[in-house]
Amino acid sequence: MAARREEADAAEAVLLEALRLAGIVLPSVGVDRAAGRRSGFYLVDLGSARPDVVAQLAAVIRLGVEARSAKPVGATA
């Protein structure tokens, strides 16, 4: 169970660092420790965010997808 908790903590840290680099703040991000203690599965809760922050996050994800595929998302051929 400790390994799962550590994995969730590491995932949270990686996400928070990426969000910081992108200038995005999701104030409610955190590991759901209570659920983890009950079920053994530690989840990273992304929480709630304002619509403008969600749009900013979507734009950053889109840029990452486009960079990986070397073509704009939604482009044909």
N, C-alpha and C positions, 0 to 999 in steps of 0.2 A: 504494500500500500504506500510505503514511503517513496518508492520509485515513481509511482503515478503522481503523487503530490509534487515531487521534484520536477517531473516532466511538465506539469501544468504551470508551476512557478517559472520554469525556463521559457515556456511558450509565452507566458504573460510578459516576461522581460523583453523577449525578442519583439513582440508586438508593440510594446510601449516605446522601445527604441526606434522602431520603424515609423511609428506615428510621430514621435518627436522630430525625427529627421524631415518628415513631411509637413511639420508645423500643424499637426492635427492633435486635438485633445479630446479624448473620450474619458470624461471624469469618473465614469462608473465601472471601468474595466477592473476586473479582479477575479481571483480564483474563488470558486464557490466551495469553500472548505466544509460548510455544514453538509451539503449534499455529498461531498466526497467522504466525509466520515460515516454517513449513513449507507452509501452505496458502494464505496470503494473507488468510485470514478470521479476524479477531480476535473471539473469543467472550467474553462475560462469564460466568464460572463462578460460580454461586451457592453451590457447595459443600454441605456437610452442615450440618444443624442438629438440635437436640434437638426431640422431638415437641411440647413446650410452646411453643417458639419458632415452629414451623411453624403451630400452631393460632392463635397470636397474629397471625402474618402473614396467615393466611386470614381472620381476623376483620376486620383492617384493610382487606383487599381487598374483602370483602363490604360493609363500610360505604361504601367508595368507589363500588362498583357501585350500591348502593342510593341513594346521594346523586345519582348521575348519572341514574338512572331514576325517581327520586322515588317509588319503591315498594319494599317489602321484597323481597329476592331470594327466589324461590320462591312469592311471592303470586300468586294467580289473580285475573284481571279487574282 
